[in-house]
Amino acid sequence: MNVLQRIGHQYTKNRELGPLTLLIILSVVFYFANPAFLSIMNIANMLAFIPEIGIIALGMTMLLTGGEFDLSVGSVFGSIPVLMFIFYNEGFMGIGVSFFVSLLLAALVGFVNGLFVTKVGISSFLVTIGMMLIVRGTALYVSNGFPQSTWEVETALRNILVGQMQIGKGDFFLHSSLFWFIGLIFLLWFVLKKTKYGNWVMATGGNKLAARARGINTDMVKISLFMITSMLAAFAGIIDSIRISSAYPISGTGYELEVIAMVVVGGTSLFGGVGTIFGTIIGVTLLRSIRNGIVVVGVPGMAYNIFVGVIILAMMTVHALIEKRTTGGD
């Protein structure tokens, strides 16, 4: 085995190495372009936003590993908080009950997605596009297109989900959403890597027919993954709406593709069977660092999609070339 093959073997064995290397390189580049990129204040700002998109990405990682994807997560992110605060602001139920009912509604969205994919046999692409329109349309209809105020929720829920914690004596604050994010990282890593359910997910995504032959209920696995993904998207949306004190029915527009990009760049296979939770965290941090870095160094923010497209193509090319060289393919 030559040097390139050994490097390729390590890369395919540890799919997080590629995006991690790229993250380090870009961080150094942005730092030399403007040292403010690695300032305490800027890092704190990034850590306020990363958990929200990252929580969605965790669910998408599980779903992609199981061989499916969900294009309705952006709509769920924006719409479920709108419904939650309509329930609360109109006096239908207390804030705690509204929170749990909203998560149940998100689970129902995921259940319906999974049902159509597994029982009716429609591709997840078409099913979740339809659900994306239904969920967003419902939120726009019931709210008349207006945002829902969350300013009254100065309660334990705000403190639990987005409360600030000062670190040291300076201006470095961390939101409690970061700790929710970290907890979910380790929980889903454990589930995916250390449990039977995680084995079922990878087997279902890798080869559904072989998984069925081994006695795995692949339909149940996929339906549950859609439900987990949708609930995490709703949870992230609720955190976001409480943090900014308003629930907008158009929030999360475009998040579905950005999240898939983060997950795939992090090393999870777009075709199922291979997933990495920690790689997703690197992918989320990488793309959010690019979004932040190009603004800090003075590049117009509208150029973000160009950078993301280049990164996606580059990482997919690296994945393909190294795997081909490692396996000896033509």
C-alpha positions as CSV (number, residue, x, y, z in Angstrom):
1,M,0.0,0.0,0.0
2,N,1.6,3.3,-1.1
3,V,1.4,6.6,0.7
4,L,-1.6,7.9,-1.2
5,Q,-3.5,4.7,-0.6
6,R,-2.7,4.9,3.2
7,I,-3.9,8.5,3.2
8,G,-7.0,7.5,1.3
9,H,-7.6,4.7,3.7
10,Q,-7.4,7.0,6.7
11,Y,-9.7,9.5,5.0
12,T,-12.4,7.0,4.2
13,K,-12.1,5.5,7.7
14,N,-12.3,9.0,9.3
15,R,-14.5,11.0,6.9
16,E,-14.3,14.1,9.2
17,L,-10.7,14.7,8.4
18,G,-11.3,16.4,5.0
19,P,-13.8,19.0,6.3
20,L,-11.8,19.5,9.5
21,T,-8.7,20.3,7.4
22,L,-10.6,22.7,5.3
23,L,-12.1,24.4,8.3
24,I,-8.7,25.0,9.8
25,I,-7.3,26.3,6.5
26,L,-10.2,28.7,6.0
27,S,-10.0,29.9,9.6
28,V,-6.4,30.8,9.2
29,V,-7.1,32.6,5.9
30,F,-9.9,34.6,7.4
31,Y,-7.8,35.4,10.5
32,F,-5.0,36.8,8.4
33,A,-7.5,38.7,6.3
34,N,-9.0,40.2,9.4
35,P,-7.9,39.1,13.0
36,A,-11.4,40.1,14.2
37,F,-12.6,36.7,12.8
38,L,-11.2,34.9,15.8
39,S,-12.1,37.6,18.3
40,I,-14.0,36.6,21.4
41,M,-17.0,38.7,20.3
42,N,-17.2,37.1,16.8
43,I,-16.8,33.6,18.1
44,A,-19.7,34.3,20.6
45,N,-21.8,35.6,17.8
46,M,-21.2,32.4,15.7
47,L,-22.0,30.2,18.7
48,A,-25.4,31.9,19.0
49,F,-26.4,30.9,15.5
50,I,-24.7,27.5,15.0
51,P,-26.9,25.5,17.4
52,E,-30.1,26.4,15.5
53,I,-29.0,25.2,12.1
54,G,-26.9,22.5,13.7
55,I,-29.9,20.9,15.4
56,I,-31.7,20.6,12.1
57,A,-28.5,19.1,10.6
58,L,-28.3,16.4,13.3
59,G,-31.7,15.1,12.3
60,M,-30.8,15.3,8.6
61,T,-27.7,13.3,9.3
62,M,-29.8,10.5,10.8
63,L,-32.2,10.6,7.9
64,L,-29.6,10.7,5.2
65,T,-27.8,7.7,6.9
66,G,-31.1,5.9,6.6
67,G,-31.2,6.6,2.9
68,E,-33.8,9.4,2.7
69,F,-33.8,13.2,3.0
70,D,-36.4,15.9,3.9
71,L,-36.9,19.1,2.0
72,S,-39.7,20.3,4.4
73,V,-37.4,21.0,7.4
74,G,-37.1,24.7,6.5
75,S,-40.9,25.0,6.5
76,V,-41.2,23.1,9.8
77,F,-38.5,25.4,11.3
78,G,-40.4,28.5,10.4
79,S,-44.0,27.3,10.7
80,I,-44.3,25.3,13.8
81,P,-43.2,28.2,16.1
82,V,-45.9,30.3,14.4
83,L,-48.5,27.8,15.4
84,M,-47.1,27.4,18.9
85,F,-47.4,31.1,19.6
86,I,-50.8,31.4,18.0
87,F,-51.9,28.7,20.5
88,Y,-50.3,30.7,23.3
89,N,-51.2,34.3,22.3
90,E,-54.8,33.5,21.6
91,G,-55.2,31.9,25.0
92,F,-55.8,28.3,23.8
93,M,-53.2,26.8,26.1
94,G,-50.2,27.7,28.3
95,I,-46.8,28.1,26.9
96,G,-45.5,24.7,28.2
97,V,-48.5,22.9,26.7
98,S,-48.1,24.8,23.4
99,F,-44.5,23.8,23.2
100,F,-45.2,20.1,23.6
101,V,-48.2,20.2,21.3
102,S,-46.1,21.9,18.6
103,L,-43.4,19.2,18.8
104,L,-46.2,16.6,18.5
105,L,-47.5,18.4,15.3
106,A,-43.9,18.3,14.0
107,A,-43.8,14.6,14.7
108,L,-47.1,14.2,12.8
109,V,-45.5,16.0,9.8
110,G,-42.6,13.5,9.9
111,F,-44.9,10.6,10.3
112,V,-47.0,11.6,7.2
113,N,-43.8,12.1,5.2
114,G,-42.5,8.6,6.3
115,L,-45.9,7.0,5.6
116,F,-46.0,8.3,2.0
117,V,-42.4,7.3,1.3
118,T,-42.6,3.8,2.8
119,K,-46.3,2.7,2.3
120,V,-47.2,4.6,-0.9
121,G,-43.8,4.4,-2.5
122,I,-43.4,8.0,-3.5
123,S,-39.8,9.4,-3.4
124,S,-38.8,11.5,-0.4
125,F,-38.0,14.3,-2.9
126,L,-41.6,14.6,-4.1
127,V,-43.2,13.9,-0.7
128,T,-41.2,16.4,1.2
129,I,-41.6,19.1,-1.5
130,G,-45.4,18.7,-1.2
131,M,-45.2,18.8,2.6
132,M,-42.9,21.9,2.5
133,L,-45.7,23.7,0.6
134,I,-48.5,22.5,2.9
135,V,-46.7,23.3,6.1
136,R,-45.6,26.8,5.0
137,G,-48.9,27.5,3.4
138,T,-50.7,26.6,6.6
139,A,-48.6,28.9,8.7
140,L,-49.1,31.8,6.2
141,Y,-52.9,31.2,6.1
142,V,-53.5,31.0,9.9
143,S,-51.2,34.0,10.6
144,N,-52.3,36.1,7.6
145,G,-48.6,36.3,6.8
146,F,-47.8,38.3,10.0
147,P,-45.2,37.3,12.5
148,Q,-46.3,36.2,15.9
149,S,-44.9,38.1,18.9
150,T,-43.0,36.1,21.5
151,W,-42.0,39.0,23.8
152,E,-44.4,37.8,26.5
153,V,-42.5,34.6,27.0
154,E,-40.1,35.9,29.6
155,T,-40.6,32.6,31.4
156,A,-38.7,29.6,32.4
157,L,-39.0,28.3,28.8
158,R,-36.9,31.3,27.5
159,N,-34.3,30.7,30.2
160,I,-34.2,27.0,29.5
161,L,-33.9,27.3,25.7
162,V,-32.0,30.5,25.0
163,G,-30.9,31.9,28.4
164,Q,-27.6,33.7,28.4
165,M,-24.6,32.7,30.5
166,Q,-21.7,35.1,31.0
167,I,-18.3,33.6,30.7
168,G,-15.7,35.5,32.7
169,K,-15.9,39.3,33.2
170,G,-16.0,40.3,29.6
171,D,-18.7,40.4,26.9
172,F,-18.5,36.6,26.2
173,F,-22.0,35.2,26.5
174,L,-23.2,31.7,25.7
175,H,-26.8,30.8,25.0
176,S,-28.3,27.7,26.7
177,S,-29.2,26.5,23.2
178,L,-25.5,25.6,22.7
179,F,-25.8,23.2,25.6
180,W,-28.9,21.6,24.1
181,F,-27.0,21.3,20.9
182,I,-24.1,19.6,22.6
183,G,-26.4,17.2,24.5
184,L,-28.1,16.2,21.2
185,I,-24.8,15.7,19.5
186,F,-23.7,13.1,22.1
187,L,-27.1,11.5,22.3
188,L,-27.5,11.0,18.6
189,W,-23.9,9.9,18.2
190,F,-24.5,7.2,20.9
191,V,-27.8,6.2,19.2
192,L,-26.2,5.9,15.8
193,K,-22.9,4.2,16.8
194,K,-23.7,2.2,19.9
195,T,-27.3,1.0,19.7
196,K,-29.2,-1.6,17.7
197,Y,-31.4,1.2,16.3
198,G,-28.3,2.8,14.9
199,N,-27.3,-0.4,13.2
200,W,-30.7,-0.7,11.8
201,V,-30.5,2.9,10.4
202,M,-27.1,2.2,8.7
203,A,-28.3,-1.1,7.4
204,T,-31.5,0.4,6.0
205,G,-29.6,3.2,4.3
206,G,-26.9,0.9,3.0
207,N,-29.0,-1.9,1.5
208,K,-32.7,-1.9,2.3
209,L,-33.4,-5.4,0.8
210,A,-30.5,-6.9,2.8
211,A,-31.7,-5.2,5.9
212,R,-35.2,-6.6,5.4
213,A,-33.7,-10.1,4.9
214,R,-32.0,-9.7,8.3
215,G,-35.4,-9.0,9.9
216,I,-35.2,-5.2,10.2
217,N,-38.4,-3.4,9.8
218,T,-37.1,-0.8,7.4
219,D,-40.4,1.0,7.1
220,M,-40.5,1.6,10.8
221,V,-36.9,2.8,10.8
222,K,-37.6,5.3,8.0
223,I,-40.8,6.6,9.5
224,S,-39.1,7.1,12.9
225,L,-36.2,9.0,11.2
226,F,-38.6,11.3,9.4
227,M,-40.3,12.0,12.8
228,I,-37.0,12.7,14.5
229,T,-35.9,15.0,11.8
230,S,-39.1,17.0,11.8
231,M,-39.2,17.3,15.6
232,L,-35.6,18.6,15.7
233,A,-36.4,21.1,12.9
234,A,-39.3,22.4,15.0
235,F,-37.2,22.5,18.2
236,A,-34.6,24.6,16.4
237,G,-37.3,26.9,15.0
238,I,-38.7,27.4,18.5
239,I,-35.3,28.3,19.9
240,D,-34.8,30.7,17.0
241,S,-38.2,32.4,17.5
242,I,-37.7,32.9,21.2
243,R,-34.2,34.2,20.8
244,I,-35.3,36.9,18.3
245,S,-38.6,37.5,20.1
246,S,-40.7,36.8,17.0
247,A,-42.0,33.8,15.0
248,Y,-42.0,34.5,11.2
249,P,-43.9,32.2,8.9
250,I,-41.2,32.6,6.2
251,S,-38.3,31.8,8.6
252,G,-36.1,28.9,7.5
253,T,-36.6,29.5,3.8
254,G,-33.7,27.8,1.9
255,Y,-32.5,26.0,5.1
256,E,-33.3,22.5,3.6
257,L,-30.6,22.7,0.9
258,E,-28.1,24.4,3.2
259,V,-28.6,21.8,5.9
260,I,-28.1,18.9,3.3
261,A,-25.0,20.6,2.1
262,M,-23.6,20.9,5.7
263,V,-24.3,17.2,6.3
264,V,-22.8,15.9,3.1
265,V,-19.8,18.2,3.3
266,G,-19.2,16.8,6.8
267,G,-18.9,13.3,5.4
268,T,-22.3,11.7,5.5
269,S,-23.1,9.9,2.3
270,L,-25.9,11.3,0.2
271,F,-26.8,7.8,-0.8
272,G,-27.3,6.3,2.7
273,G,-25.5,3.8,4.8
274,V,-22.7,6.1,6.1
275,G,-23.3,8.8,8.6
276,T,-21.1,10.9,10.9
277,I,-22.5,13.1,13.7
278,F,-19.2,14.7,14.5
279,G,-18.6,15.3,10.8
280,T,-21.9,17.1,10.6
281,I,-20.8,19.4,13.4
282,I,-17.7,20.2,11.4
283,G,-19.7,20.8,8.3
284,V,-22.1,23.1,10.1
285,T,-19.2,25.0,11.6
286,L,-17.4,25.2,8.3
287,L,-20.3,26.7,6.3
288,R,-21.3,29.0,9.1
289,S,-17.7,30.2,9.4
290,I,-17.7,30.9,5.7
291,R,-20.9,32.9,6.0
292,N,-19.4,34.9,8.9
293,G,-15.9,35.1,7.5
294,I,-16.8,36.6,4.1
295,V,-18.7,39.4,5.8
296,V,-15.8,40.0,8.3
297,V,-13.2,40.3,5.6
298,G,-15.4,42.5,3.5
299,V,-16.7,40.2,0.8
300,P,-20.4,40.9,-0.1
301,G,-22.7,38.5,1.8
302,M,-24.5,37.7,-1.4
303,A,-21.4,35.8,-2.5
304,Y,-22.0,33.2,0.2
305,N,-23.8,30.8,-2.2
306,I,-20.8,30.9,-4.5
307,F,-18.4,29.8,-1.8
308,V,-20.8,27.1,-0.6
309,G,-21.2,25.7,-4.1
310,V,-17.4,25.6,-4.6
311,I,-16.9,23.9,-1.2
312,I,-19.6,21.2,-2.0
313,L,-18.1,20.4,-5.4
314,A,-14.6,20.3,-4.0
315,M,-15.5,18.0,-1.1
316,M,-17.5,15.7,-3.3
317,T,-14.6,15.5,-5.7
318,V,-12.2,14.7,-2.9
319,H,-14.6,12.0,-1.5
320,A,-14.9,10.4,-5.0
321,L,-11.2,10.5,-5.9
322,I,-9.9,9.2,-2.6
323,E,-12.5,6.4,-2.4
324,K,-11.8,5.4,-6.0
325,R,-8.0,5.3,-5.4
326,T,-8.5,3.4,-2.1
327,T,-10.7,0.8,-3.7
328,G,-8.5,0.6,-6.8
329,G,-11.4,1.7,-9.1
330,D,-11.0,3.0,-12.6
